[in-house]
Every structure is written in structure tokens, then in C-alpha cells.
Amino acid sequence: MKTIKHGKWQDTRERVNPKSQIPNPKSGSDGFTLVELLTVIAIIGVLVGLLLPAVNFAREAGRQATCKNNLKSLALATIQWENKRRRYPGFVQNVGGNSASWVVPIFPQMERSSLYEDWSGGGTPDPQISYLICPSDPANGAEPKLSYCANGGEFGTTNDPNKGVFMDVKPPAPPAEAPKLSASQLAARDGTSTTLMLSENIGLDKWLGFETSGPNYNPAQWALCFTYGGSSIKINAEKEKDIGPSPDDIYARPSSRHPGGVIAAFCDGHVQFLKESVDYGVYTALMTPDGGEAINDADY
């Protein structure tokens, strides 16, 4: 607005400093509000909740892959051993006059010949061996832990080659006098591809052998094999029970810490995941070399 002062026009409009129109970056008006901060925190929480199951799934998939590789190696070593001797080893085996698990005879096929030679000479070395332990099983310090067991057949009759693959050959029984089952006999009966060889069991202890005391101590010979009969306990049922002397030996069933089932190897060398929902009758049929049962792949 212009006014006349002393005969001259004078501009009375308010003069604005141009610098005052520039926003102040230090002003707090452009920061996060409490609601916005809580929203961001909530979104991060949702994302973490979505990612954790995926991370756990990936870790479990990795553990299962390692477990399958372990069983595959053990199955192939057992097949090589059988090809040379025309029989499967005992789940309890006489090696150098000592009780040894089914693991010890196949050490040469696993490139551990020196360890087998020590046992053959009467020694009982017991190092911890990584491929004998499922990564889902907690380690037991430096103890020689075992995560895998052999098909011992029907509970209470573990020396019948019609009912199981691995026999009881613990001392003083010499291996030559033990009942035998060969892959050729198995192929002519139920077949190697539908007969279980090895499985997991979280109730196992050491891989050494069956003794009631001393360096080879194991709580029971059933801690080296899995069986059927004695009870209708299924895969992963009662899996937290320890396998010990009677009456706890009935818990010698496949079990693992993998969700939903166990990993097992068959006598032809293939490895697969067995669902814990498998019918008990199907589980029994998969164990018997000469049961004559008709089994569909979808049953297990």
C-alpha cells in the first residue's frame, strides 16, 4: 500500500526476507512421529516372522542332505563288503575276538583300513567319525556316537535270514558259522529295492559293539539295529525312549529329529525319506527279505 508522506508516495507493504522462506532442515516437523515409528517396527516384525521359517526350512534341508549322503556312503560300502563275501555283516560282529558293530567290518570300504586293522589285531580304537552322525543329532563331546542302525529283522529272532538282513555274530560265534543272507538271495525273494538296510535311530549310543562293560560298552545289542515285532511301535513313536536292556529293547525302531519321518537306505543302495505315518504292516514288509508282500511305492 502506498501513502503520501511529505508530498511523496511511500510503499508501506511489508518487506519479506527471501531467506525466511527456505525451510529449516533442523526443524523437527519433518521427523518420524510415534505412530510412524511403531508402524515401521511392526512391518519389520512381520518380515522377520516370515523369514525365520524359511531359514529354518533351509537349514533342515541342508541337514537332511548331509544325512542322506552319510547313509548313501554307508549303504554303498556295505554293498561292496557283501559283493566280496556274499553275505551281509552282522549287526553285532566278531572282529579280532571282540564285539564290534556292523560299522567296523566296512571301514576298509570307507577308506579307514588302518582303523579296521587295529580292531582285527585285538584293539578297540573308538574315534568320533563324522559320517556316522546325523547333523540333526546333538554331538556327545568326543564320544564315538552312532546315528544309524542296521535291519536286524524280527525282534527276538535276529538270526533268521528270512526275517532280517543283518545277523547277530557277536563273540564267541565265529562269522563263518553265523546265519547268512546274500544280496543274490535277497534279489530272488522280495528284492533289494524294497528291503531296508539302514536307518536312523536317535536312541543309539556308541558305534563300537555290544558289551555289558569295558571299552566296548553298549547298553544293549538292540542299540545297533532296528527291529519289528515285540510291540506295534511305529517309526518315530516313543523316539525319546532309550534303547536299553529288556524291556526297553522294544524301542529299537527307526527314529530321527527330522520332522515327519526318518531317512533310510535300502539294500540296492538308494536312500529315501520314510514317512512316520507309514502303516506298521508296510514297515514290517519293508524289513523282511522273504515276506512275499506286495508293496506300492505310495505306501511309504
Buried (B, 14 or more C-beta within 10 A) or exposed (E): EEEEEEEEEEEEEEEEEEEEEEEEEEEEEEEEEEEEEEEEEEEEEEEEEEEEEEEEEEEBEEBBEBBBEBBBBBBBBBBBBBEEEEBBBBBBBBBBEBBBBBBBBBBBBBEBEEBBEBBBEEEBEBEBBEBBBBBBBEEEEEEBBBBBBBBBBBBEBBBBBBBBBBBBBBBEBEBEEBBBBBBEBBBEBBBBEBBBBBBBBBBBBBBBBBBEEEEBBBBBBBBBBBBBBBBEBBBBBBBEBEBBEEEBBBBBBBBBBBEEBBBBBBBBBBBBBBBBEBEBEBBBBBBBBBBEBEBEEEBB
